[in-house]
Amino acid sequence: MKKRSVTIHGHRTSISLEDPFWDSLNEIATKRGQSLASLITEIDKNRDGGLSSALRLFVFAELTQNDNG
């Protein structure tokens, strides 16, 4: 588990995720031509629960969508 600090909406926040999730988020951001902070901000705008959970669910959805499509 790695804790990283990112700026979302002008505020610093710490997020704890396992390495494979950080790796996947970085890969997705790169493929989209976004920074990691920009991608996390986008996910944050659309979340219902905690940010770490929203990031995990986002990665899961992206990976399963790519497998099916």
C-alpha positions as CSV (number, residue, x, y, z in Angstrom):
1,M,0.0,0.0,0.0
2,K,1.4,3.4,-1.0
3,K,0.2,6.8,0.2
4,R,0.6,9.7,-2.2
5,S,-0.4,13.3,-2.0
6,V,-2.3,14.9,-4.9
7,T,-3.9,18.3,-5.3
8,I,-7.7,18.2,-6.0
9,H,-9.7,21.3,-6.5
10,G,-6.7,23.3,-5.1
11,H,-6.4,21.2,-1.9
12,R,-3.7,18.6,-1.1
13,T,-5.1,15.2,-0.1
14,S,-3.5,11.9,0.7
15,I,-4.7,8.8,-1.1
16,S,-3.7,5.2,-0.1
17,L,-3.8,2.6,-2.8
18,E,-2.0,-0.6,-3.6
19,D,0.8,-0.4,-6.2
20,P,-1.1,-2.1,-9.0
21,F,-3.9,0.6,-8.8
22,W,-1.3,3.4,-8.9
23,D,0.3,1.7,-11.9
24,S,-3.0,1.3,-13.7
25,L,-4.1,4.9,-13.0
26,N,-0.8,6.2,-14.4
27,E,-1.2,4.0,-17.5
28,I,-4.8,5.2,-18.0
29,A,-3.8,8.9,-17.6
30,T,-0.9,8.5,-20.0
31,K,-3.2,6.8,-22.7
32,R,-5.7,9.7,-22.3
33,G,-3.0,12.4,-22.4
34,Q,-3.8,13.5,-18.9
35,S,-1.8,14.0,-15.8
36,L,-2.5,11.7,-12.9
37,A,-3.8,14.6,-10.9
38,S,-6.2,15.6,-13.7
39,L,-7.5,12.0,-14.0
40,I,-8.0,11.8,-10.2
41,T,-9.8,15.1,-10.2
42,E,-12.1,13.9,-12.9
43,I,-12.9,10.7,-10.9
44,D,-13.4,12.7,-7.8
45,K,-16.1,14.8,-9.4
46,N,-18.2,11.7,-10.2
47,R,-17.7,9.7,-7.0
48,D,-20.3,8.7,-4.5
49,G,-18.2,7.1,-1.7
50,G,-14.6,7.4,-0.6
51,L,-11.9,8.6,-3.0
52,S,-9.7,5.5,-2.7
53,S,-12.7,3.2,-3.3
54,A,-13.8,5.4,-6.3
55,L,-10.3,5.1,-7.8
56,R,-10.2,1.3,-7.4
57,L,-13.7,1.0,-9.0
58,F,-12.6,3.3,-11.8
59,V,-9.6,1.1,-12.6
60,F,-11.7,-2.0,-12.4
61,A,-14.3,-0.6,-14.8
62,E,-11.6,0.5,-17.2
63,L,-9.9,-2.8,-17.2
64,T,-13.1,-4.8,-17.6
65,Q,-14.3,-2.5,-20.3
66,N,-11.1,-3.0,-22.3
67,D,-11.4,-6.7,-21.9
68,N,-14.9,-6.7,-23.3
69,G,-14.5,-4.2,-26.0
